[in-house]
Amino acid sequence: MSDIALSERTSSNHTVRYALQDIRTVTKRNLIRTRRIPEALFFSSLQPIMFVLLFRYVFGGAIPVQGTTYVNYLMPGIFVQTMCFGAISTSIGLAEDLQTGLLERFRALPMSRSAVLGGRTSADVVRNIFVILLMTLVGVLVGFRPAGTIATYIAACLVMLLFSYALMWGFALIGLSAPNAEVAQLMSFPLLFPLTFASTAFVPVQSMPGWLQVFAKNQPVSVTVDAVRSLMVGGTYHDPSSIWKAIVWSVGIFLVLAPLAIRKYRKV
Amino acid sequence: MSEILAVEARGLTKTFSKGDVKALDGFDLDVPVGQVVGLLGPNGAGKTTAVRILSTILAADGGTARIMGFDVAKQAGDVRKTIGLAGQFATVDEYLTGFENLDMVGHLCHLPSTSIRPRATELLEQFGLADAADRPVSTYSGGMRRRLDLAAALVARPPVLFLDEPTTGLDPQSRLGLWDVIEALVAGGTTVLLTTQYLEEADRLANRVVVINAGKVIANGTPAELKADLGATVLEVTVGDHDQALRSAELLKDLSSKVVHVDGDSVEITVEEGPSVAAEAIRRLDALSIPILGLSLHEPSLDDVFLALTGQKTEVDTEALTESTKRRGRKAKETP
């Protein structure tokens, strides 16, 4: 058709609108994929449930915690751990799109340059919301009794979602750097294990050696767990400063990693 | 205004850091509006690199390229609105249905949302995919994927279309089906740059053929011109040994006005009238009692184009080969 406006100048207003529209399109596409591979969703949900059962019934009895039951102590940790492990799907998803050549097609389209990463991370946030709902249900079934109100519970969920969103940009960087999806997954674990286990997620840090305590108390996963615990459990764990610290960590991580991921995307 | 070219490339160069391979080495190309140009060359000649640069996916190291007047480096956004790209590796989403794939591309091209559904439906019908529209692409055959890939490139009705080896790896029937589709597009006025390894494909679809080897254009003309340069048929005679092959080449030289090529114990000549020349060749060789171990007539292949143009086989760089053999020989002598 000859009536295509080839030299149409798009204002910055248009640019933002198109960017949001493109992010929505790519998000939708990623969510359709998630729905079409129910096995992936099932097994990726099964893993955190296994962790809940493992810590609740196998290790839990041997871990003394103050001021509340172990399951109440545990659930905020499991939530944040699940968010962190969920970020692996960001790296796998991007590595797959790179491998299949779909990103090549995207790069030849007049779509917004930020849509691929924006759409990937947005879809993963939607998935995380689903996972939070599922885990809440499982937690309640094994005796988790959150304190506080619906509002504080939702605030806790927002804190974890913000943290997971920031983390996803780091995993996007991994996904775009990996030669394929399997390697992307392998590259993710060495990062996740120390962050999630050398933390306040499962055990009080007092039982760790001194040098490790310094790391375990102050690293971002612990700070986020503390914030979630402050909002979901309260009492002994009430610590409003951890909420601000968690938000600052998340924003900081995002501000450092997102530009790196975007730069990497432009180059691949 | 009438002087504008759909595709204009000047002195494009691209070196890949891995292995220091010069993929493009001063590549020039003109594609006038409304024409179909076939970019012909063997694997690794630089065809795909050229298409990737022209479609803004890859940045060139040097040279310039314009699509409908838009610079691929400085006006990439405008170029992307002008082109459609269908690749040799059908890049559609496996898990989405045919319709969902086209719907997604329509949105990403910023078509008015009310026009996307009718456009997608129309394309699916046009490409014989209407029945499979709501099935995930993972259930499609290879030919169906290629057609969907092509349909995806056409959603926004781009005036310039890049087809990177559209039929490589397809069975003959799917290939014919895809050719029909491409011909219909061309009839509708779309400018097409088509890369292919098949002379037959370029012959059928292209107005003009550009032959590329080692990142450079080595020939440029209509298929008829190239064919005339080549002769219509290739006659290959296999005899007892290399010496007999050389003698045969001498005997048969006057049957072809083109290059006569000796390769080991066989002779290849391009001729106009295959069967009668074959009969004459048998008579001449028989008269001198040169044993004929094999004889075949075939349509000129890309290999033959290369033979005629460069005097070299495509796959084997003979010069490099002899060079390395020499070196090995010398080494062997030096070592006591």
Contacts between the chains, C-beta under 8 A, distances in Angstrom:
chain1	res1	chain2	res2	distance
A	1	B	157	4.6
A	1	B	159	7.9
A	2	B	159	7.5
A	4	B	81	6.9
A	4	B	82	7.8
A	4	B	156	7.6
A	4	B	157	7.0
A	4	B	159	7.1
A	6	B	68	6.5
A	6	B	70	7.6
A	6	B	78	6.3
A	6	B	81	6.5
A	6	B	82	6.1
A	7	B	78	6.6
A	18	B	110	5.9
A	21	B	107	7.0
A	21	B	110	7.3
A	22	B	107	7.5
A	22	B	108	5.9
A	25	B	104	5.9
A	25	B	107	4.2
A	25	B	108	5.7
A	26	B	104	8.0
A	26	B	108	7.8
A	28	B	104	7.7
A	29	B	93	6.6
A	29	B	96	6.5
A	29	B	100	7.5
A	29	B	104	5.3
A	32	B	95	6.9
A	32	B	96	5.9
A	32	B	100	6.3
A	33	B	93	7.2
A	33	B	95	4.5
A	33	B	96	7.2
A	36	B	95	4.3
A	36	B	96	7.7
A	36	B	136	6.2
A	37	B	95	6.6
A	100	B	89	7.9
A	100	B	91	6.7
A	100	B	94	7.4
A	101	B	87	6.6
A	101	B	89	4.9
A	101	B	91	4.3
A	102	B	91	5.2
A	102	B	92	7.7
A	102	B	93	6.2
A	104	B	52	7.8
A	104	B	57	5.7
A	104	B	87	6.9
A	104	B	91	6.0
A	105	B	85	6.9
A	105	B	87	7.4
A	105	B	91	4.3
A	105	B	92	8.0
A	105	B	105	7.9
A	105	B	152	7.3
A	106	B	108	7.3
A	107	B	56	7.1
A	107	B	57	4.9
A	108	B	55	4.5
A	108	B	56	6.4
A	108	B	57	5.7
A	108	B	80	6.1
A	108	B	83	6.7
A	108	B	85	4.4
A	109	B	80	6.0
A	109	B	105	6.9
A	109	B	108	4.9
A	109	B	109	6.2
A	110	B	77	6.1
A	110	B	80	4.1
A	110	B	81	4.5
A	110	B	108	7.6
A	110	B	109	6.0
A	110	B	110	6.7
A	111	B	108	4.1
A	111	B	109	7.5
A	111	B	110	7.8
A	115	B	108	7.4
